[in-house]
Amino acid sequence: MPSRNIVILISGGGSNMAAIVQAAKRGRWQQRYGAQVAAVISNKTDAGGLRFAQEQGIATAVVDHKAYADRAAFDAELARAIDAYQPALVVLAGFMRILTPEFVARYAGRLLNIHPSLLPAFTGLHTHQRAIDAGCRFAGATVHQVTAELDHGPILAQAVVPILPGDTADVLAARILTQEHVIYPRAIAQWLAQQTITQAQP
């Protein structure tokens, strides 16, 4: 079975990244799909998730976006760092940078993101407060393939979470995050399983 390296991009604490790493071990992704989390890359040197990755024996790297003149130059260097691991899949897990169309095209079909809303509703930022302000009864999270259009692309998984009376954005965000930790690893495992089936076909 061909080796499938997964590279995860983070900007902060990396709780979704940690959930993916733990799910990969529990689900024996290496044995089942030939897949492993090969590297965690951040655009911030102080991203808390880097330490977790290092403790798990996963390679880490930092590509500081502030060191580059523009988004294109940053994305080009980020792509070089990613490509060193020959990734089958690139996973955005709280990576707080808008990517150029050229970067997205480079990893077309193998670039995933999780967004804290029930897409196509509430693209962009401040999704939880916007859902509360709109009077929504439900919110949630969406795993999707990344396209050049922000927070669009084929949907792979969603989790629906009730909005309760008195919810603040922070309280709702915490409730949704617990579901993100469930659906993101599951969506990745399903993606890997589909790739395994496709590559096994004559």
Backbone as ProteinMPNN parsed JSONL, in Angstrom:
{"seq_chain_A": "MPSRNIVILISGGGSNMAAIVQAAKRGRWQQRYGAQVAAVISNKTDAGGLRFAQEQGIATAVVDHKAYADRAAFDAELARAIDAYQPALVVLAGFMRILTPEFVARYAGRLLNIHPSLLPAFTGLHTHQRAIDAGCRFAGATVHQVTAELDHGPILAQAVVPILPGDTADVLAARILTQEHVIYPRAIAQWLAQQTITQAQP", "coords_chain_A": {"N_chain_A": [[0.845, -1.192, 0.0], [0.603, 2.19, -0.926], [2.421, 4.866, 0.655], [0.804, 7.405, 2.457], [1.143, 10.588, 3.18], [0.108, 12.955, 5.554], [-0.196, 16.37, 5.952], [-0.608, 18.832, 8.333], [-1.905, 22.038, 8.861], [-1.657, 24.706, 11.113], [-2.568, 27.481, 13.296], [-2.741, 28.069, 15.931], [-3.664, 26.73, 19.06], [-4.275, 24.19, 18.172], [-6.28, 22.17, 18.567], [-8.017, 20.68, 16.949], [-6.147, 19.51, 15.263], [-4.807, 17.899, 17.143], [-6.886, 16.139, 17.772], [-7.133, 14.829, 15.353], [-4.615, 13.575, 15.107], [-4.73, 11.835, 17.306], [-6.945, 10.283, 16.594], [-5.94, 9.065, 14.32], [-4.107, 7.321, 15.388], [-5.744, 5.698, 17.058], [-7.464, 4.649, 15.138], [-5.761, 3.252, 13.562], [-4.644, 4.236, 11.129], [-2.307, 4.038, 9.664], [-1.923, 1.276, 9.229], [-4.356, 0.603, 8.001], [-4.813, 2.409, 5.884], [-2.357, 3.158, 4.98], [-1.552, 5.61, 5.872], [-0.259, 8.518, 7.506], [0.227, 11.139, 9.918], [2.438, 13.296, 8.908], [3.653, 15.765, 9.269], [3.372, 18.895, 11.04], [2.633, 22.167, 10.417], [3.031, 25.59, 11.078], [1.994, 29.037, 10.855], [2.773, 30.642, 12.845], [5.182, 31.207, 15.311], [4.706, 30.808, 17.998], [2.612, 29.048, 18.22], [0.581, 26.959, 20.049], [-0.011, 24.313, 19.409], [2.214, 23.209, 18.204], [3.96, 22.184, 20.108], [2.534, 19.982, 21.118], [2.519, 18.358, 18.807], [5.261, 17.861, 18.498], [5.727, 16.409, 20.834], [4.43, 14.13, 20.153], [6.105, 13.027, 18.389], [6.047, 14.002, 15.83], [7.087, 15.694, 12.926], [7.758, 19.197, 12.83], [7.285, 22.56, 11.626], [7.804, 26.054, 11.004], [6.46, 28.641, 9.149], [6.635, 31.816, 8.956], [4.259, 34.157, 8.345], [4.621, 36.874, 8.53], [7.123, 37.404, 7.677], [7.2, 37.713, 4.979], [6.727, 39.48, 1.922], [4.278, 39.589, 0.631], [1.119, 37.882, 0.158], [1.347, 35.956, -1.832], [4.095, 35.363, -1.893], [4.431, 34.29, 0.658], [2.713, 32.038, 0.483], [4.044, 30.592, -1.484], [6.423, 29.849, -0.191], [5.324, 28.412, 1.915], [4.183, 26.291, 0.496], [6.498, 25.059, -0.416], [7.537, 24.116, 1.996], [5.525, 22.317, 2.729], [5.58, 20.507, 0.572], [7.939, 19.16, 0.962], [7.295, 16.959, 2.369], [5.909, 15.377, 0.668], [2.947, 15.29, 0.374], [-0.1, 13.426, 0.546], [-2.393, 14.478, 1.397], [-3.499, 17.626, 2.549], [-4.29, 19.355, 5.41], [-6.253, 21.821, 6.816], [-6.335, 23.124, 9.941], [-7.597, 25.127, 11.918], [-6.091, 27.089, 10.691], [-5.267, 30.243, 10.166], [-5.174, 31.823, 7.742], [-5.853, 33.338, 4.635], [-5.759, 31.682, 1.618], [-3.995, 31.818, -1.503], [-5.401, 31.579, -4.852], [-3.645, 30.15, -6.475], [-2.206, 28.546, -4.691], [-4.278, 26.956, -3.676], [-5.041, 25.633, -6.017], [-2.797, 24.095, -6.468], [-3.014, 22.034, -4.639], [-5.38, 20.853, -5.266], [-8.286, 18.963, -4.687], [-7.127, 17.583, -2.66], [-7.048, 19.069, -0.36], [-8.247, 20.029, 2.643], [-10.643, 21.607, 4.849], [-11.998, 22.8, 7.97], [-14.892, 24.47, 8.97], [-16.497, 26.696, 11.21], [-19.441, 26.686, 10.958], [-22.68, 25.92, 9.578], [-22.197, 25.455, 6.571], [-23.75, 26.34, 3.447], [-24.137, 28.63, 5.019], [-23.103, 31.551, 6.771], [-20.295, 32.146, 6.026], [-16.797, 33.047, 6.392], [-15.747, 35.133, 9.164], [-16.488, 35.277, 12.763], [-18.642, 33.543, 13.146], [-20.249, 32.273, 15.089], [-21.411, 34.28, 16.713], [-22.822, 35.612, 14.752], [-24.679, 33.681, 13.984], [-26.173, 33.489, 16.344], [-27.141, 36.124, 16.524], [-28.758, 36.176, 14.293], [-30.871, 34.71, 15.051], [-30.892, 31.98, 14.773], [-31.753, 28.567, 15.325], [-30.115, 26.472, 15.3], [-26.64, 25.69, 14.966], [-23.311, 24.876, 13.879], [-20.739, 22.817, 12.386], [-18.621, 22.413, 9.508], [-16.948, 20.214, 7.381], [-15.01, 20.552, 4.543], [-13.907, 20.359, 1.107], [-11.339, 22.461, -0.07], [-11.712, 25.287, -2.106], [-11.016, 27.92, -4.489], [-12.783, 29.904, -3.796], [-13.681, 31.472, -0.843], [-14.425, 29.484, 1.959], [-16.052, 27.699, 0.601], [-16.755, 24.917, -1.563], [-16.857, 21.308, -2.085], [-18.864, 19.621, 0.292], [-17.951, 17.523, 2.936], [-18.606, 16.583, 5.486], [-20.854, 17.306, 8.189], [-21.797, 18.734, 11.346], [-24.482, 19.212, 13.496], [-25.505, 21.527, 15.887], [-27.367, 22.514, 18.692], [-28.545, 25.84, 19.344], [-28.765, 27.318, 22.369], [-30.985, 28.919, 24.754], [-29.68, 31.917, 26.049], [-27.107, 31.417, 25.245], [-23.775, 32.462, 24.679], [-21.372, 33.665, 22.263], [-18.932, 32.462, 22.842], [-19.625, 30.278, 24.475], [-21.228, 28.792, 22.724], [-19.32, 28.31, 20.742], [-17.553, 26.593, 22.089], [-19.193, 24.357, 22.454], [-19.621, 23.59, 19.834], [-17.01, 23.031, 19.057], [-16.394, 20.604, 20.298], [-17.752, 18.854, 18.675], [-16.509, 19.291, 16.257], [-14.123, 17.987, 16.721], [-14.924, 15.413, 16.452], [-16.084, 15.07, 13.849], [-14.119, 15.905, 12.016], [-11.761, 14.16, 12.053], [-13.182, 11.85, 11.287], [-14.135, 12.494, 8.721], [-11.709, 12.733, 7.356], [-10.744, 10.102, 7.567], [-12.671, 8.824, 6.016], [-12.146, 10.001, 3.564], [-9.57, 8.983, 3.103], [-10.18, 6.251, 2.993], [-11.751, 6.184, 0.672], [-9.832, 6.934, -1.21], [-8.172, 4.72, -1.028], [-9.84, 2.712, -2.038], [-10.241, 3.675, -4.644], [-7.631, 3.637, -5.711], [-7.178, 0.947, -5.697], [-8.668, -0.055, -7.679], [-8.716, -1.536, -10.942]], "CA_chain_A": [[0.0, 0.0, 0.0], [1.441, 3.392, -0.98], [2.399, 5.71, 1.846], [0.042, 8.646, 2.29], [1.502, 11.549, 4.207], [-0.824, 14.04, 5.844], [0.415, 17.566, 6.534], [-1.637, 19.638, 8.985], [-1.535, 23.44, 9.046], [-2.304, 25.305, 12.281], [-2.12, 28.817, 13.705], [-2.877, 28.252, 17.379], [-3.555, 25.595, 19.976], [-4.263, 22.947, 17.407], [-7.082, 21.103, 19.162], [-8.472, 19.788, 15.873], [-4.968, 18.74, 14.866], [-4.589, 16.866, 18.153], [-7.947, 15.143, 17.609], [-6.799, 14.041, 14.156], [-3.467, 12.725, 15.446], [-5.191, 10.773, 18.203], [-7.819, 9.398, 15.825], [-5.092, 8.283, 13.419], [-3.533, 6.223, 16.178], [-6.824, 4.791, 17.458], [-8.025, 4.002, 13.955], [-4.703, 2.522, 12.852], [-4.639, 4.709, 9.749], [-1.104, 3.545, 8.986], [-2.158, -0.091, 8.77], [-5.563, 0.498, 7.174], [-4.779, 3.258, 4.698], [-0.993, 3.575, 4.663], [-1.53, 7.058, 6.094], [0.296, 9.01, 8.761], [0.44, 12.578, 10.032], [3.89, 13.406, 8.716], [4.177, 17.062, 9.716], [2.48, 19.987, 11.435], [3.284, 23.422, 10.038], [2.305, 26.76, 11.558], [2.457, 30.358, 10.433], [3.13, 31.392, 14.056], [6.202, 30.503, 16.089], [4.222, 30.509, 19.338], [1.411, 28.212, 18.154], [0.656, 25.942, 21.091], [-0.117, 22.977, 18.858], [3.519, 22.697, 17.789], [4.527, 21.371, 21.193], [1.838, 18.691, 21.123], [3.002, 17.566, 17.68], [6.618, 17.419, 18.808], [5.63, 15.363, 21.855], [3.947, 12.925, 19.482], [7.125, 12.579, 17.444], [5.703, 14.486, 14.492], [7.919, 16.807, 12.474], [7.103, 20.497, 12.83], [7.977, 23.659, 10.952], [7.132, 27.349, 11.065], [6.647, 29.58, 8.04], [6.054, 33.026, 9.542], [3.722, 34.989, 7.262], [5.086, 38.254, 8.669], [8.448, 37.52, 7.073], [7.076, 37.74, 3.524], [6.23, 40.769, 1.45], [2.874, 39.5, 0.246], [0.491, 36.575, 0.351], [1.878, 35.019, -2.822], [5.431, 34.929, -1.464], [4.223, 33.4, 1.798], [2.139, 30.775, 0.024], [5.068, 29.85, -2.213], [7.315, 29.239, 0.794], [4.531, 27.407, 2.624], [4.083, 25.127, -0.388], [7.8, 24.36, -0.406], [7.636, 23.39, 3.26], [4.583, 21.201, 2.665], [5.977, 19.533, -0.441], [9.068, 18.371, 1.471], [6.727, 15.727, 2.942], [5.182, 14.681, -0.407], [1.659, 14.999, 1.005], [-1.295, 12.962, -0.147], [-3.494, 15.286, 1.902], [-3.151, 18.796, 3.351], [-5.441, 19.598, 6.271], [-6.261, 23.103, 7.513], [-6.942, 22.9, 11.254], [-7.409, 26.401, 12.606], [-5.043, 27.843, 9.998], [-5.965, 31.501, 9.995], [-4.666, 32.597, 6.612], [-6.561, 33.146, 3.371], [-4.781, 31.139, 0.678], [-4.126, 32.282, -2.878], [-5.93, 30.576, -5.782], [-2.555, 29.297, -6.972], [-1.928, 27.554, -3.652], [-5.41, 26.028, -3.647], [-4.98, 24.803, -7.224], [-1.672, 23.163, -6.326], [-3.445, 20.886, -3.837], [-6.787, 20.617, -5.601], [-8.773, 17.621, -4.423], [-6.452, 17.005, -1.488], [-6.912, 20.159, 0.602], [-9.475, 20.041, 3.427], [-10.769, 22.63, 5.884], [-13.201, 22.764, 8.794], [-15.4, 25.828, 9.183], [-17.444, 26.632, 12.318], [-20.837, 27.008, 10.663], [-23.312, 24.981, 8.652], [-22.102, 26.03, 5.226], [-23.183, 27.62, 2.99], [-24.45, 29.769, 5.88], [-22.093, 32.184, 7.625], [-18.888, 32.059, 5.644], [-15.992, 34.104, 6.992], [-15.438, 35.174, 10.59], [-17.517, 35.581, 13.768], [-19.791, 32.735, 12.737], [-21.125, 31.928, 16.2], [-22.199, 35.467, 17.074], [-23.742, 35.9, 13.646], [-25.777, 32.714, 14.061], [-27.006, 33.9, 17.478], [-27.804, 37.383, 16.178], [-29.763, 35.91, 13.262], [-31.975, 33.966, 15.64], [-30.854, 30.581, 14.36], [-31.97, 27.576, 16.384], [-29.028, 25.509, 15.203], [-25.376, 26.069, 14.34], [-22.565, 23.644, 13.678], [-19.429, 22.864, 11.732], [-18.599, 21.777, 8.19], [-15.683, 19.824, 6.751], [-15.195, 20.692, 3.1], [-12.729, 20.537, 0.268], [-11.054, 23.884, -0.266], [-11.653, 25.838, -3.449], [-10.512, 29.292, -4.489], [-13.772, 30.759, -3.158], [-13.547, 31.295, 0.602], [-15.426, 28.698, 2.686], [-16.894, 26.964, -0.327], [-16.175, 23.637, -1.953], [-17.685, 20.151, -1.763], [-19.008, 19.333, 1.72], [-17.657, 16.136, 3.277], [-19.265, 16.214, 6.735], [-21.381, 18.405, 8.996], [-22.359, 18.439, 12.655], [-25.497, 20.19, 13.875], [-25.462, 21.789, 17.327], [-28.436, 23.461, 19.04], [-28.265, 27.102, 20.017], [-29.613, 27.297, 23.554], [-31.264, 30.244, 25.33], [-28.602, 32.453, 26.867], [-25.784, 31.128, 24.685], [-22.867, 33.474, 24.144], [-20.562, 33.138, 21.163], [-17.893, 31.58, 23.391], [-20.266, 29.036, 24.935], [-21.611, 28.061, 21.522], [-18.092, 27.86, 20.087], [-17.031, 25.438, 22.817], [-20.057, 23.217, 22.172], [-19.369, 23.172, 18.454], [-15.657, 22.493, 18.949], [-16.385, 19.186, 20.66], [-18.229, 18.111, 17.51], [-15.448, 19.374, 15.248], [-13.135, 16.943, 17.025], [-15.496, 14.132, 16.012], [-16.345, 14.935, 12.409], [-12.95, 16.136, 11.15], [-11.049, 12.889, 11.846], [-14.037, 10.905, 10.57], [-14.14, 12.875, 7.304], [-10.397, 12.397, 6.803], [-10.699, 8.642, 7.424], [-13.508, 8.477, 4.869], [-11.387, 10.42, 2.376], [-8.497, 8.0, 2.924], [-10.793, 4.994, 2.574], [-12.135, 6.329, -0.725], [-8.601, 6.9, -2.005], [-7.708, 3.332, -1.038], [-10.7, 1.982, -2.973], [-9.986, 4.174, -6.005], [-6.324, 3.181, -6.18], [-7.191, -0.506, -5.805], [-9.412, -0.43, -8.879], [-7.836, -1.702, -12.106]], "C_chain_A": [[0.887, 1.252, 0.0], [1.324, 4.211, 0.286], [1.659, 7.004, 1.535], [0.375, 9.561, 3.452], [0.441, 12.638, 4.318], [-0.037, 15.175, 6.478], [-0.709, 18.439, 7.066], [-1.105, 21.046, 9.216], [-2.338, 24.023, 10.193], [-1.815, 26.738, 12.479], [-2.118, 28.993, 15.209], [-2.699, 26.976, 18.167], [-3.634, 24.233, 19.321], [-5.118, 21.833, 17.978], [-7.646, 20.155, 18.106], [-7.324, 18.924, 15.362], [-4.728, 17.6, 15.843], [-5.636, 15.761, 18.038], [-7.666, 14.242, 16.409], [-5.648, 13.087, 14.449], [-3.902, 11.554, 16.319], [-6.086, 9.78, 17.482], [-7.015, 8.521, 14.872], [-4.474, 7.095, 14.148], [-4.595, 5.199, 16.559], [-7.343, 3.982, 16.27], [-7.019, 3.239, 13.121], [-4.669, 2.92, 11.37], [-3.425, 4.205, 8.98], [-1.351, 2.156, 8.408], [-3.316, -0.163, 7.775], [-5.442, 1.237, 5.853], [-3.37, 3.608, 4.24], [-0.774, 5.043, 4.925], [-0.949, 7.4, 7.45], [0.339, 10.53, 8.734], [1.943, 12.798, 10.019], [4.456, 14.702, 9.267], [3.048, 17.987, 10.122], [3.239, 21.28, 11.191], [2.404, 24.582, 10.497], [2.86, 28.034, 10.937], [2.849, 31.225, 11.624], [4.1, 30.573, 14.901], [5.69, 30.081, 17.455], [2.945, 29.675, 19.338], [1.532, 27.05, 19.138], [0.627, 24.525, 20.558], [1.214, 22.379, 18.438], [4.124, 21.796, 18.857], [3.858, 20.0, 21.248], [2.375, 17.794, 20.009], [4.398, 17.012, 17.959], [6.607, 16.305, 19.84], [5.144, 14.04, 21.263], [4.958, 12.381, 18.464], [6.86, 12.99, 16.01], [6.595, 15.672, 14.14], [7.112, 18.096, 12.472], [7.948, 21.516, 12.084], [7.15, 24.914, 11.121], [7.486, 28.133, 9.812], [5.898, 30.848, 8.464], [5.574, 33.958, 8.432], [4.218, 36.425, 7.336], [6.443, 38.483, 7.998], [8.405, 37.681, 5.555], [6.336, 38.992, 3.073], [4.745, 40.728, 1.107], [2.396, 38.057, 0.396], [1.067, 35.539, -0.604], [3.246, 34.488, -2.405], [5.329, 33.981, -0.269], [3.708, 32.038, 1.35], [3.164, 29.931, -0.724], [6.023, 29.154, -1.251], [6.582, 28.163, 1.59], [4.415, 26.138, 1.784], [5.388, 24.351, -0.422], [7.953, 23.538, 0.874], [6.721, 22.173, 3.269], [5.101, 20.104, 1.74], [7.188, 18.701, -0.03], [8.581, 17.035, 2.027], [5.89, 14.943, 1.932], [3.771, 14.302, 0.051], [0.628, 14.413, 0.046], [-2.474, 13.848, 0.215], [-2.94, 16.432, 2.737], [-4.417, 19.221, 4.103], [-5.271, 20.943, 6.979], [-7.014, 22.912, 8.828], [-6.727, 24.149, 12.109], [-6.26, 27.191, 12.014], [-5.655, 29.146, 9.519], [-5.329, 32.394, 8.924], [-5.528, 32.299, 5.393], [-5.528, 32.781, 2.316], [-5.059, 31.645, -0.742], [-4.732, 31.186, -3.757], [-4.845, 29.632, -6.312], [-2.213, 28.202, -5.964], [-3.033, 26.508, -3.627], [-5.36, 25.094, -4.852], [-3.878, 23.755, -7.119], [-2.1, 21.886, -5.598], [-4.909, 20.529, -4.101], [-7.165, 19.159, -5.378], [-8.145, 16.954, -3.222], [-6.151, 18.071, -0.425], [-8.251, 20.301, 1.326], [-9.438, 21.15, 4.481], [-11.994, 22.312, 6.736], [-13.587, 24.188, 9.124], [-16.493, 25.769, 10.24], [-18.812, 27.219, 12.0], [-21.384, 25.894, 9.785], [-23.315, 25.623, 7.265], [-23.239, 25.489, 4.363], [-23.521, 28.829, 3.86], [-23.213, 30.254, 6.62], [-20.654, 31.805, 7.236], [-18.124, 33.165, 6.358], [-15.881, 33.987, 8.503], [-16.685, 35.407, 11.447], [-18.806, 34.786, 13.532], [-20.765, 32.483, 13.89], [-22.013, 33.108, 16.598], [-23.206, 35.783, 15.986], [-24.932, 34.957, 13.661], [-26.727, 33.07, 15.201], [-27.809, 35.144, 17.115], [-28.923, 37.172, 15.16], [-30.963, 35.139, 13.802], [-32.019, 32.506, 15.238], [-31.102, 29.664, 15.562], [-30.846, 26.546, 16.414], [-27.808, 26.174, 14.582], [-24.609, 24.777, 14.118], [-21.229, 23.879, 13.012], [-19.493, 22.054, 10.446], [-17.174, 21.444, 7.788], [-15.904, 19.868, 5.242], [-13.854, 20.7, 2.381], [-12.568, 22.024, -0.029], [-11.032, 24.207, -1.756], [-11.191, 27.292, -3.352], [-11.49, 30.255, -3.826], [-13.799, 30.45, -1.665], [-14.728, 30.539, 1.19], [-16.483, 28.107, 1.764], [-16.191, 25.647, -0.657], [-17.041, 22.485, -1.484], [-17.677, 19.839, -0.266], [-18.801, 17.847, 1.963], [-18.378, 15.678, 4.543], [-19.78, 17.469, 7.421], [-21.853, 17.878, 10.341], [-23.307, 19.568, 13.02], [-25.537, 20.295, 15.392], [-26.566, 22.783, 17.666], [-27.868, 24.749, 19.639], [-29.271, 27.226, 21.157], [-29.871, 28.71, 24.072], [-30.11, 30.69, 26.232], [-27.208, 32.151, 26.354], [-25.048, 32.413, 24.329], [-22.084, 32.843, 23.007], [-19.523, 32.154, 21.688], [-18.474, 30.243, 23.842], [-20.655, 28.177, 23.732], [-20.388, 27.505, 20.806], [-17.523, 26.616, 20.757], [-17.862, 24.189, 22.537], [-19.809, 22.686, 20.765], [-18.0, 22.516, 18.322], [-15.604, 21.011, 19.315], [-16.844, 18.326, 19.49], [-17.235, 18.18, 16.353], [-14.435, 18.255, 15.451], [-13.622, 15.556, 16.625], [-15.531, 14.036, 14.494], [-15.11, 15.129, 11.543], [-12.137, 14.845, 10.97], [-11.876, 11.884, 11.042], [-14.044, 11.213, 9.071], [-12.814, 12.534, 6.637], [-10.284, 10.893, 6.592], [-11.525, 8.194, 6.223], [-12.821, 8.862, 3.563], [-10.296, 9.405, 2.075], [-9.05, 6.666, 2.435], [-11.186, 5.051, 1.105], [-10.917, 6.303, -1.634], [-8.072, 5.481, -2.113], [-8.504, 2.503, -2.031], [-10.371, 2.372, -4.409], [-8.67, 3.619, -6.543], [-6.261, 1.67, -6.348], [-7.901, -0.967, -7.083], [-8.482, -0.537, -10.077], [-8.021, -0.574, -13.111]], "O_chain_A": [[1.804, 1.371, 0.813], [0.268, 4.252, 0.917], [1.861, 7.616, 0.487], [-0.063, 9.33, 4.579], [-0.051, 13.163, 3.32], [0.706, 14.961, 7.435], [-1.654, 18.753, 6.341], [0.01, 21.225, 9.706], [-3.557, 23.86, 10.248], [-0.802, 27.155, 11.917], [-1.555, 29.962, 15.718], [-1.732, 26.237, 17.984], [-3.125, 23.244, 19.849], [-4.74, 20.664, 17.892], [-7.743, 18.952, 18.346], [-7.512, 17.745, 15.065], [-4.475, 16.467, 15.433], [-5.315, 14.582, 18.188], [-7.929, 13.041, 16.448], [-5.704, 11.915, 14.076], [-3.489, 10.416, 16.095], [-6.004, 8.575, 17.723], [-7.369, 7.365, 14.643], [-4.338, 6.007, 13.59], [-4.392, 3.994, 16.41], [-7.622, 2.789, 16.387], [-7.368, 2.648, 12.099], [-4.667, 2.067, 10.483], [-3.508, 3.969, 7.775], [-1.033, 1.888, 7.249], [-3.25, -0.919, 6.805], [-5.911, 0.756, 4.821], [-3.2, 4.28, 3.223], [0.077, 5.671, 4.294], [-1.125, 6.664, 8.42], [0.468, 11.14, 7.672], [2.632, 12.518, 11.0], [5.611, 14.744, 9.689], [1.925, 17.887, 9.626], [4.347, 21.468, 11.693], [1.185, 24.557, 10.324], [4.026, 28.104, 10.549], [3.212, 32.39, 11.459], [3.866, 29.395, 15.171], [6.177, 29.102, 18.02], [2.261, 29.603, 20.359], [2.471, 26.258, 19.066], [1.181, 23.62, 21.183], [1.331, 21.159, 18.326], [4.728, 20.769, 18.545], [4.529, 18.98, 21.405], [2.653, 16.616, 20.233], [4.68, 15.845, 17.69], [7.387, 15.358, 19.74], [5.413, 12.968, 21.805], [4.69, 11.399, 17.772], [7.394, 12.387, 15.079], [6.826, 16.55, 14.971], [5.924, 18.092, 12.152], [9.159, 21.357, 11.932], [5.942, 24.85, 11.352], [8.657, 28.271, 9.458], [4.676, 30.929, 8.34], [6.381, 34.486, 7.667], [4.237, 37.126, 6.324], [6.853, 39.623, 7.782], [9.45, 37.777, 4.911], [5.442, 39.49, 3.757], [4.037, 41.721, 1.274], [3.165, 37.151, 0.715], [1.255, 34.381, -0.232], [3.522, 33.297, -2.549], [6.054, 32.989, -0.194], [4.212, 31.004, 1.788], [3.161, 28.705, -0.618], [6.392, 27.999, -1.467], [7.157, 27.121, 1.904], [4.536, 25.032, 2.31], [5.381, 23.121, -0.454], [8.438, 22.408, 0.842], [7.103, 21.113, 3.764], [5.065, 18.922, 2.082], [7.438, 17.647, -0.614], [9.359, 16.088, 2.144], [5.239, 13.961, 2.29], [3.438, 13.118, 0.109], [0.501, 14.842, -1.101], [-3.435, 13.965, -0.546], [-2.024, 16.24, 3.536], [-5.474, 19.419, 3.504], [-4.27, 21.174, 7.658], [-8.199, 22.577, 8.824], [-5.798, 24.216, 12.914], [-5.536, 27.881, 12.731], [-6.459, 29.162, 8.587], [-4.997, 33.553, 9.17], [-5.891, 31.149, 5.146], [-4.537, 33.489, 2.139], [-6.208, 31.868, -1.124], [-4.598, 30.001, -3.45], [-5.107, 28.456, -6.565], [-1.961, 27.06, -6.347], [-2.757, 25.31, -3.565], [-5.609, 23.896, -4.72], [-4.024, 22.646, -7.633], [-1.613, 20.796, -5.899], [-5.583, 19.965, -3.239], [-6.466, 18.244, -5.814], [-8.577, 15.879, -2.807], [-5.158, 17.995, 0.299], [-9.262, 20.648, 0.715], [-8.376, 21.571, 4.938], [-12.917, 21.638, 6.28], [-12.751, 25.008, 9.503], [-17.344, 24.881, 10.184], [-19.284, 28.13, 12.68], [-20.64, 25.035, 9.312], [-24.292, 26.244, 6.846], [-23.65, 24.338, 4.512], [-23.217, 29.956, 3.471], [-22.377, 29.454, 7.042], [-19.911, 31.222, 8.027], [-18.724, 34.11, 6.871], [-15.916, 32.888, 9.058], [-17.771, 35.69, 10.941], [-19.911, 35.303, 13.701], [-21.978, 32.481, 13.683], [-23.218, 32.949, 16.796], [-24.333, 36.182, 16.281], [-26.06, 35.367, 13.388], [-27.945, 32.968, 15.051], [-29.012, 35.211, 17.369], [-29.916, 37.9, 15.162], [-31.951, 34.938, 13.096], [-33.061, 31.86, 15.347], [-30.696, 29.973, 16.682], [-30.647, 25.845, 17.406], [-27.928, 27.098, 13.778], [-25.193, 23.694, 14.163], [-20.665, 24.972, 13.06], [-20.303, 21.137, 10.308], [-16.292, 22.3, 7.85], [-16.864, 19.294, 4.728], [-12.814, 21.005, 2.964], [-13.549, 22.744, -0.215], [-10.418, 23.501, -2.556], [-11.0, 27.82, -2.256], [-11.081, 31.311, -3.343], [-13.927, 29.291, -1.272], [-15.884, 30.894, 0.96], [-17.661, 28.03, 2.115], [-15.152, 25.325, -0.082], [-17.869, 22.652, -0.588], [-16.62, 19.797, 0.364], [-19.396, 17.01, 1.285], [-18.726, 14.503, 4.66], [-19.221, 18.554, 7.26], [-22.258, 16.722, 10.46], [-22.972, 20.743, 12.869], [-25.594, 19.286, 16.096], [-26.692, 23.803, 16.99], [-26.856, 24.74, 20.34], [-30.481, 27.236, 20.931], [-29.056, 29.605, 23.85], [-29.631, 29.926, 27.071], [-26.223, 32.58, 26.955], [-25.625, 33.334, 23.752], [-22.13, 31.629, 22.81], [-19.261, 31.13, 21.058], [-17.873, 29.194, 23.611], [-20.432, 26.967, 23.733], [-20.405, 26.373, 20.321], [-17.066, 25.694, 20.082], [-17.317, 23.094, 22.397], [-19.791, 21.475, 20.541], [-17.839, 21.558, 17.566], [-14.853, 20.248, 18.708], [-16.381, 17.197, 19.328], [-17.129, 17.243, 15.563], [-13.951, 17.652, 14.493], [-12.823, 14.631, 16.477], [-15.07, 13.052, 13.915], [-15.045, 14.58, 10.443], [-11.849, 14.469, 9.833], [-11.334, 11.153, 10.213], [-13.968, 10.302, 8.247], [-12.79, 12.097, 5.487], [-9.786, 10.449, 5.558], [-11.123, 7.286, 5.494], [-12.906, 8.135, 2.573], [-10.115, 9.009, 0.924], [-8.459, 6.025, 1.566], [-10.982, 4.085, 0.369], [-10.962, 5.714, -2.714], [-7.578, 5.078, -3.166], [-7.943, 1.697, -2.773], [-10.239, 1.514, -5.282], [-8.598, 3.184, -7.692], [-5.393, 1.16, -7.056], [-7.755, -2.112, -7.511], [-7.563, 0.269, -10.225], [-7.359, -0.557, -14.148]]}, "name": "protein", "num_of_chains": 1, "seq": "MPSRNIVILISGGGSNMAAIVQAAKRGRWQQRYGAQVAAVISNKTDAGGLRFAQEQGIATAVVDHKAYADRAAFDAELARAIDAYQPALVVLAGFMRILTPEFVARYAGRLLNIHPSLLPAFTGLHTHQRAIDAGCRFAGATVHQVTAELDHGPILAQAVVPILPGDTADVLAARILTQEHVIYPRAIAQWLAQQTITQAQP"}
